[in-house]
Amino acid sequence: MPANSSGPIVIVDYDAGNLRSVARALVHVGAEPVVSADPDDIDRAAAVVLPGVGAAADTMHNLISRNLVAPLLAYIQSGRPFLGVCMGLQALFESSDEGGGQQCLGVLPGVVRQFQPGPGHKVPHMGWNTVDWLRDHPVTEGIPSGSAFYFVHSFYPEIPDDSLALGMTDYGVRFPSIVARDNVVATQFHPEKSSDDGLRLYANFVRWARSGDVPGPLVAAAGPAGGSR
């Protein structure tokens, strides 16, 4: 399906805890998001936002039980802009170590690992931390490298291809806190809790989505979790 820059911006509703705060942030930057669990809304969307907090197993269970995996993969493969937030980032990878192991969507190459506590590094990683940009991207335009964003997570993505990382953060390990490839962008931090720079990132995403100038589609790294279709 070709890009549809005039369609709605859809926030996927699968009982994610940060869904309403993401919606408020998008409204604040002038978007009129549609909060929906309807595959037809995803199919006609100009842009999709996948929020999320909590456990990988719960996230995948809820996506599977609502029959949202196939529509999300079809949407991403269509080349239209996609933004994942927090668990919406982790769910894009091949698997997570959480709970003894959980298959995820397999859109991006990599595995989600657990932080190990250490001096000055409690788990979960909670609070403000800086993000260093590795390259330019429309969603980070006007946001200085080294800006601080708000994090709440115990797991982080480990990627085999550094070109996937858009920005890096240090917390005991150096990890990609924002990734971007083709039409897919995802943040480990919460832009909706990150003051002006977080709102600017959402505004940039909306502007990018409406521009029609989005590369893609992304070729998935691996198949989705078994039984998820």
C-alpha positions as CSV (number, residue, x, y, z in Angstrom):
1,M,0.0,0.0,0.0
2,P,1.4,3.4,-0.8
3,A,1.9,6.1,1.8
4,N,-1.3,7.7,3.0
5,S,-0.3,11.0,4.5
6,S,-3.9,12.2,4.8
7,G,-5.1,9.3,7.0
8,P,-5.3,9.3,10.8
9,I,-2.5,8.9,13.3
10,V,-3.4,5.8,15.1
11,I,-2.3,4.9,18.7
12,V,-2.6,1.1,19.0
13,D,-4.8,0.2,22.0
14,Y,-3.8,-3.1,23.6
15,D,-4.2,-1.9,27.3
16,A,-0.8,-0.3,27.5
17,G,-0.4,1.8,30.6
18,N,1.0,4.9,28.9
19,L,-1.6,5.0,26.1
20,R,-3.5,8.1,27.4
21,S,-0.4,10.1,28.1
22,V,0.9,9.5,24.6
23,A,-2.4,10.6,23.2
24,R,-2.4,13.8,25.2
25,A,1.2,14.6,24.0
26,L,0.1,14.1,20.4
27,V,-2.9,16.3,20.9
28,H,-0.6,18.9,22.5
29,V,1.5,19.1,19.3
30,G,-1.5,19.5,17.1
31,A,-2.3,16.0,16.0
32,E,-5.7,14.4,16.3
33,P,-4.8,10.8,17.2
34,V,-7.2,7.9,17.0
35,V,-6.9,5.4,19.8
36,S,-8.0,2.1,18.4
37,A,-7.6,-1.7,18.5
38,D,-9.4,-2.0,15.2
39,P,-7.2,-3.5,12.4
40,D,-9.1,-1.5,9.9
41,D,-7.9,1.7,11.5
42,I,-4.3,0.5,11.4
43,D,-4.8,-0.4,7.7
44,R,-5.9,3.2,6.8
45,A,-3.5,5.0,9.1
46,A,-1.0,7.7,7.9
47,A,1.1,6.9,11.0
48,V,1.0,4.4,13.8
49,V,2.3,4.7,17.4
50,L,2.7,1.6,19.5
51,P,3.0,2.6,23.2
52,G,3.8,0.3,26.0
53,V,4.9,-0.3,29.6
54,G,5.3,-3.5,31.5
55,A,6.4,-7.0,30.6
56,A,7.2,-8.4,27.2
57,A,5.0,-11.5,27.7
58,D,2.0,-9.3,28.6
59,T,2.6,-7.1,25.6
60,M,2.8,-10.0,23.2
61,H,-0.2,-11.8,24.8
62,N,-2.3,-8.7,24.4
63,L,-1.2,-8.1,20.8
64,I,-1.9,-11.7,19.9
65,S,-5.2,-11.9,21.7
66,R,-6.5,-8.8,19.9
67,N,-5.3,-10.1,16.6
68,L,-3.1,-7.1,16.1
69,V,0.2,-8.7,15.1
70,A,-0.6,-9.4,11.5
71,P,-2.1,-5.9,10.9
72,L,0.9,-4.2,12.6
73,L,3.4,-6.2,10.5
74,A,1.4,-5.5,7.3
75,Y,1.4,-1.8,8.2
76,I,5.1,-1.6,8.8
77,Q,5.8,-3.5,5.6
78,S,3.7,-0.9,3.7
79,G,6.4,1.7,4.3
80,R,4.3,4.1,6.3
81,P,5.8,5.8,9.4
82,F,5.8,3.9,12.7
83,L,6.8,5.0,16.2
84,G,7.3,2.6,19.1
85,V,7.6,3.9,22.7
86,C,9.2,1.9,25.5
87,M,7.7,-1.6,25.3
88,G,6.7,-0.5,21.8
89,L,10.5,-0.5,21.1
90,Q,11.3,-3.8,22.8
91,A,8.4,-5.6,21.1
92,L,10.0,-4.9,17.7
93,F,13.0,-7.0,18.3
94,E,13.4,-10.8,17.8
95,S,13.1,-11.8,21.4
96,S,13.4,-10.6,25.0
97,D,15.1,-12.3,27.9
98,E,12.3,-11.2,30.2
99,G,10.5,-14.0,32.1
100,G,12.8,-16.7,30.9
101,G,12.5,-15.7,27.2
102,Q,9.8,-14.3,25.0
103,Q,9.5,-14.2,21.3
104,C,8.6,-10.8,19.9
105,L,7.6,-9.3,16.6
106,G,10.9,-9.9,14.8
107,V,10.8,-6.6,12.9
108,L,14.3,-5.5,14.0
109,P,17.4,-7.6,14.5
110,G,18.5,-7.9,18.1
111,V,17.6,-9.3,21.6
112,V,16.3,-7.4,24.7
113,R,18.6,-7.9,27.7
114,Q,18.2,-7.2,31.4
115,F,20.3,-4.5,33.1
116,Q,22.6,-5.9,35.8
117,P,22.7,-3.7,39.0
118,G,26.0,-2.1,39.9
119,P,27.4,0.8,41.8
120,G,25.3,3.8,41.0
121,H,23.1,1.8,38.6
122,K,19.9,0.5,40.3
123,V,17.5,-1.6,38.4
124,P,15.1,-0.4,37.0
125,H,16.7,2.5,35.2
126,M,14.3,5.2,36.3
127,G,14.6,9.0,35.8
128,W,16.3,11.4,33.4
129,N,19.3,10.4,31.3
130,T,21.0,11.8,28.3
131,V,20.8,10.6,24.7
132,D,23.6,11.2,22.2
133,W,22.6,11.3,18.6
134,L,24.7,9.2,16.2
135,R,23.2,10.7,13.0
136,D,20.6,13.1,11.7
137,H,16.9,12.1,11.4
138,P,13.7,14.1,10.9
139,V,12.3,13.0,14.3
140,T,15.3,14.5,16.2
141,E,15.5,17.7,14.2
142,G,16.0,20.7,16.5
143,I,16.8,18.6,19.6
144,P,20.4,18.9,20.7
145,S,22.5,15.8,21.1
146,G,23.0,15.1,24.8
147,S,19.4,16.2,25.6
148,A,17.8,14.4,28.6
149,F,14.8,12.2,28.4
150,Y,12.8,10.3,30.9
151,F,13.4,6.5,31.3
152,V,11.6,3.7,33.2
153,H,12.8,0.2,32.2
154,S,14.7,-2.8,33.4
155,F,15.6,-4.2,29.9
156,Y,17.4,-2.7,26.9
157,P,18.0,-3.7,23.3
158,E,21.2,-5.4,22.3
159,I,21.7,-5.0,18.5
160,P,24.0,-6.7,16.0
161,D,24.0,-3.8,13.6
162,D,25.1,-0.4,14.9
163,S,23.6,1.3,11.9
164,L,20.2,0.7,13.5
165,A,21.0,3.0,16.5
166,L,19.9,6.6,16.2
167,G,21.0,7.6,19.7
168,M,22.8,6.0,22.6
169,T,22.6,6.2,26.4
170,D,24.9,5.1,29.2
171,Y,23.6,3.2,32.2
172,G,26.2,0.6,33.2
173,V,26.2,-0.4,29.6
174,R,25.9,1.8,26.5
175,F,22.7,0.9,24.7
176,P,20.6,2.2,21.8
177,S,17.9,4.3,23.4
178,I,16.4,5.3,20.1
179,V,16.5,3.2,16.9
180,A,15.6,4.1,13.3
181,R,15.5,2.2,10.1
182,D,13.5,3.1,7.0
183,N,9.9,3.9,8.1
184,V,10.4,2.6,11.7
185,V,11.5,4.7,14.7
186,A,11.3,3.6,18.3
187,T,12.4,5.1,21.6
188,Q,13.3,3.3,24.9
189,F,12.6,6.6,26.8
190,H,9.2,8.2,27.2
191,P,8.9,11.3,25.0
192,E,5.5,12.1,26.6
193,K,7.3,12.4,30.0
194,S,10.3,14.3,28.7
195,S,9.2,17.9,28.7
196,D,9.8,20.2,25.7
197,D,12.2,17.9,23.9
198,G,9.9,15.0,24.2
199,L,7.0,17.0,22.7
200,R,9.3,18.2,20.0
201,L,10.1,14.6,19.1
202,Y,6.4,13.9,18.8
203,A,5.8,17.0,16.7
204,N,8.7,16.0,14.5
205,F,7.2,12.5,14.0
206,V,3.9,14.0,13.1
207,R,5.5,16.4,10.6
208,W,7.6,13.5,9.1
209,A,4.5,11.4,8.7
210,R,2.5,14.1,7.0
211,S,5.4,15.0,4.7
212,G,5.2,11.8,2.7
213,D,9.0,11.8,2.6
214,V,9.4,8.5,4.5
215,P,11.8,5.8,3.3
216,G,10.7,2.2,3.3
217,P,9.3,-0.3,3.7
218,L,11.4,-2.0,6.3
219,V,12.2,-5.7,5.7
220,A,11.6,-7.6,8.9
221,A,14.6,-9.3,10.6
222,A,12.7,-12.4,11.5
223,G,9.2,-13.8,11.6
224,P,6.8,-12.9,14.4
225,A,6.2,-14.8,17.5
226,G,4.7,-18.2,17.0
227,G,0.9,-18.3,16.9
228,S,0.8,-14.5,16.7
229,R,-1.1,-14.3,13.5
